[in-house]
Amino acid sequence: MGKGDEDTWRSRNITRRDFVHGLGLGGTMLAFSTGMTACTSEGPSAANYPPLRTGLRGSHPGSYEAAHDLVEEILSIKPPLETDEQYDLVVVGAGVSGLAAAHYYRQRFGTDSKILLLDNHDDFGGHARRNEFHQGGDTRLAIGGAQYLAHWFFTSTVDALMHDLGVDMELLLAENEFRSGRNGRQGPAIWFDKATYGVNKLVIGCDLAGDIGRDMLTAIDAYPIGEMARAQLKAFYDKRTNVLTGLNPEESRLYLTSTPYTVFLREHGGLNDEAIELFQSSSHAFWGVNISTLSIQEALANGSPGFHLLGEDTTVRPHQAREGFFPDGTASIARLLVRQLIPRVAPNAHAGNIAAAQFNYAELDRTDSPVRLRLNATALNVSRRDKDAVITYAEAGKIKTVSARHCVLACNHSMIPYLCPALPEAQKEAQRYQVKVPLVITNVLLRSGDAMEQLGINGAYCPGRMHANLYMLKGISSGGYSNPMSEPGPVVLTFSGTIAAPAGITDVREGFRQSRKKMLELTFAEYEREIRTVLDGMLGPAGFNGERDILAITVNRWPHGYAYEYRDLYDPEFPKGKAPHYLARRPWGNVAIANADAGASAYLGNAVDQAYRSVQELPAS
Ligand SMILES: Cc1cc2nc3c(=O)[nH]c(=O)nc-3n(C[C@H](O)[C@H](O)[C@H](O)COP(=O)(O)OP(=O)(O)OC[C@H]3O[C@@H](n4cnc5c(N)ncnc54)[C@H](O)[C@@H]3O)c2cc1C
């Protein structure tokens, strides 16, 4: 049982590596040399179609300043008496949870309900974000945030939503030959960079999970690290023992959840600091933190090696659940929801063509539509007056107010104490506890995948760099879009990772705050330099030339990324039903609370479940 008890899925399921991923999931427009602002002579352009925008995306410049001014008390809001518009429901946050809340509201209160969704970004979907590139001639889609459908965790509520949206999970799985960079001809790879390791070196046919066969032991000989560290790594992967011998199940559980993974590596794996350092950022994509902050159990869930020291037979590959992928990640689910709420946005779109469908953003916020989705609109205050909720928001530098019979807050919980200062103090404290995990997903359009092909790799782990993993995003042909592994032409290379908190920070949530600050401070030029350094260093020997071969770069910053999941080494064992998210999500009269934070689990299924619960909690009138 995990720290937050039964409804945090990670803790429920950490027994085997059934969700291991190895290589990880895997202001302004930039001033960039090679024609970054995608547009075709006809149809969508970056001006009217946000997925085409490049440069700093995700939390793009302009999306967070009003909220930060409120938090820093530069801005203080008192709701005015007059309201501009009246709705049945106002939803704050048009991520998957907010969109699903609108869907469930129509189910409960009728499809003629007047609904307004507000979101501070210039695109909908929250983390379910799509990047689209046309620069190389052919359209290439990319995943700007949330990646796959973890269907094996879906509740019946989520299954029913998928059914309503027409998503056929079996078909989605069959249409996917993408394995997060692991299916290169020569298998996975590790790239050691000069700044960290003194030499640029690509070692092929190895990863840190260590379950890819005995050739890997030979590959370790090529790691540019000290001789002792190399010898220890080889001995570690070769060792078979059971350190749990003599412990009963409860003692074993306590050991696995209270012992830092790095201590385990040192004491039972026989690794020195240099060898352990190699693992440090291998948990960035899955947990958004350095491995030194993980317990043994959490690291094993990440796919890190260790089962072979716990008496498990690692010669038998454990069942690996296959993820459901659309070519733009879970953005296709957000699109399907938007299409259902506001059909005129994409009249002919359905699950079978959703990834390829054109969306007309001009239709999102029309006065004659029962459901309206307002982008670039940041909620700043939510109060209650008589039987209404009154929502004050900033849009294009103006402060506006709307009222509604009901309100669902589907935004990150850490924002709610500022939006609703009148909430009970203990509830606001619980919301502040839920600090989201910062992440970066950078998509780079390359003229071709030739250099990767020549090297025989589809991805690599980069232990010394900002983005710990990179992989070619090909082999997902679903939703009416086709991009098989064998397709020539431009290719998207996805870099994923986080900006590690500065050394010396012992509180993991303070680490997230520091990491977020740094992520927002870095300029596009700095992200771009990082990308070029890695690509030139890694692929240069295979004929790659960044000046010629990089066509576009989109940096998706997610300073408020994964929902906070209770951590073995940093959170107490909460009594059943008493973990902070239970208190944080309590309804406040006609204001209910959704978002993935409400279930303390960073998954789409949870965001949907929380949307459903929040709508059922709204008073009938
Ligand atoms: C990089 C990354 C990768 C991920 N990968 C996966 C994956 O592979 N599979 C998976 O299932 N999940 C993944 N997730 C988790 C993802 O968070 C959930 O799946 C889900 O998309 C969360 O939806 P949400 O609506 O709860 O939150 P969000 O997506 O955060 O949406 C909330 C929206 O509310 C907006 N908002 C906040 N405050 C205000 C305000 N004051 N006014 C107006 N709007 C506001 C936010 O900016 C945001 O747009 C990933 C997340 C990230 C960041």
The ligand as a Tripos MOL2 file, in Angstrom:
@<TRIPOS>MOLECULE
LIG
   53    58     1     0     0
SMALL
NO_CHARGES

@<TRIPOS>ATOM
      1 C1          5.5770   15.6530  -20.0270 C.3       1 LIG1
      2 C2          4.3970   14.8710  -19.5120 C.ar      1 LIG1
      3 C3          4.2280   13.5570  -19.9210 C.ar      1 LIG1
      4 C4          3.1250   12.8350  -19.4770 C.ar      1 LIG1
      5 N1          2.9520   11.5630  -19.9550 N.ar      1 LIG1
      6 C5          1.8100   10.9140  -19.6580 C.ar      1 LIG1
      7 C6          1.5120    9.6670  -20.2810 C.ar      1 LIG1
      8 O1          2.2910    9.1540  -21.0780 O.2       1 LIG1
      9 N2          0.3310    9.0640  -19.9820 N.ar      1 LIG1
     10 C7         -0.5460    9.6090  -19.0960 C.ar      1 LIG1
     11 O2         -1.6120    9.0200  -18.8620 O.2       1 LIG1
     12 N3         -0.2740   10.7810  -18.4810 N.ar      1 LIG1
     13 C8          0.8630   11.4480  -18.7450 C.ar      1 LIG1
     14 N4          1.1090   12.6640  -18.1620 N.ar      1 LIG1
     15 C9          0.2280   13.1340  -17.0860 C.3       1 LIG1
     16 C10        -0.8290   14.1690  -17.4790 C.3       1 LIG1
     17 O3         -0.6640   15.1770  -16.5280 O.3       1 LIG1
     18 C11        -2.2440   13.5840  -17.3950 C.3       1 LIG1
     19 O4         -2.3730   12.4780  -18.2460 O.3       1 LIG1
     20 C12        -3.3560   14.5460  -17.7790 C.3       1 LIG1
     21 O5         -3.1340   15.0660  -19.0640 O.3       1 LIG1
     22 C13        -3.5850   15.6480  -16.7640 C.3       1 LIG1
     23 O6         -4.7150   16.3830  -17.1410 O.3       1 LIG1
     24 P1         -5.3290   17.4990  -16.2020 P.3       1 LIG1
     25 O7         -6.4680   18.0850  -16.9290 O.co2     1 LIG1
     26 O8         -5.5720   16.9420  -14.8500 O.co2     1 LIG1
     27 O9         -4.1760   18.5870  -15.9910 O.3       1 LIG1
     28 P2         -3.4820   19.5630  -17.0360 P.3       1 LIG1
     29 O10        -3.1770   18.8470  -18.2700 O.co2     1 LIG1
     30 O11        -2.3810   20.2320  -16.3020 O.co2     1 LIG1
     31 O12        -4.6070   20.6420  -17.3720 O.3       1 LIG1
     32 C14        -4.9430   21.6950  -16.4970 C.3       1 LIG1
     33 C15        -5.0700   22.9660  -17.2890 C.3       1 LIG1
     34 O13        -5.5260   24.0120  -16.4120 O.3       1 LIG1
     35 C16        -4.7890   25.1680  -16.7410 C.3       1 LIG1
     36 N5         -4.8640   26.1480  -15.6520 N.ar      1 LIG1
     37 C17        -4.1780   26.1560  -14.4840 C.ar      1 LIG1
     38 N6         -4.4930   27.2540  -13.7770 N.ar      1 LIG1
     39 C18        -5.3900   27.9500  -14.5170 C.ar      1 LIG1
     40 C19        -6.0590   29.1780  -14.3170 C.ar      1 LIG1
     41 N7         -5.8930   29.8850  -13.2060 N.pl3     1 LIG1
     42 N8         -6.8870   29.6310  -15.2940 N.ar      1 LIG1
     43 C20        -7.0690   28.9200  -16.4400 C.ar      1 LIG1
     44 N9         -6.4540   27.7320  -16.6700 N.ar      1 LIG1
     45 C21        -5.6230   27.2630  -15.7110 C.ar      1 LIG1
     46 C22        -3.3940   24.5870  -16.9310 C.3       1 LIG1
     47 O14        -2.4980   25.5110  -17.4750 O.3       1 LIG1
     48 C23        -3.7200   23.4250  -17.8360 C.3       1 LIG1
     49 O15        -3.8160   23.8400  -19.1640 O.3       1 LIG1
     50 C24         2.2060   13.4150  -18.5670 C.ar      1 LIG1
     51 C25         2.4090   14.7350  -18.1390 C.ar      1 LIG1
     52 C26         3.4780   15.4550  -18.6090 C.ar      1 LIG1
     53 C27         3.6700   16.8760  -18.1450 C.3       1 LIG1
@<TRIPOS>BOND
     1     1     2 1
     2     2     3 ar
     3     2    52 ar
     4     3     4 ar
     5     4     5 ar
     6     4    50 ar
     7     5     6 ar
     8     6     7 ar
     9     6    13 1
    10     7     8 2
    11     7     9 ar
    12     9    10 ar
    13    10    11 2
    14    10    12 ar
    15    12    13 ar
    16    13    14 ar
    17    14    15 1
    18    14    50 ar
    19    15    16 1
    20    16    17 1
    21    16    18 1
    22    18    19 1
    23    18    20 1
    24    20    21 1
    25    20    22 1
    26    22    23 1
    27    23    24 1
    28    24    25 2
    29    24    26 1
    30    24    27 1
    31    27    28 1
    32    28    29 2
    33    28    30 1
    34    28    31 1
    35    31    32 1
    36    32    33 1
    37    33    34 1
    38    33    48 1
    39    34    35 1
    40    35    36 1
    41    35    46 1
    42    36    37 ar
    43    36    45 ar
    44    37    38 ar
    45    38    39 ar
    46    39    40 ar
    47    39    45 ar
    48    40    41 1
    49    40    42 ar
    50    42    43 ar
    51    43    44 ar
    52    44    45 ar
    53    46    47 1
    54    46    48 1
    55    48    49 1
    56    50    51 ar
    57    51    52 ar
    58    52    53 1
@<TRIPOS>SUBSTRUCTURE
     1 LIG1         1 GROUP 0 **** ****
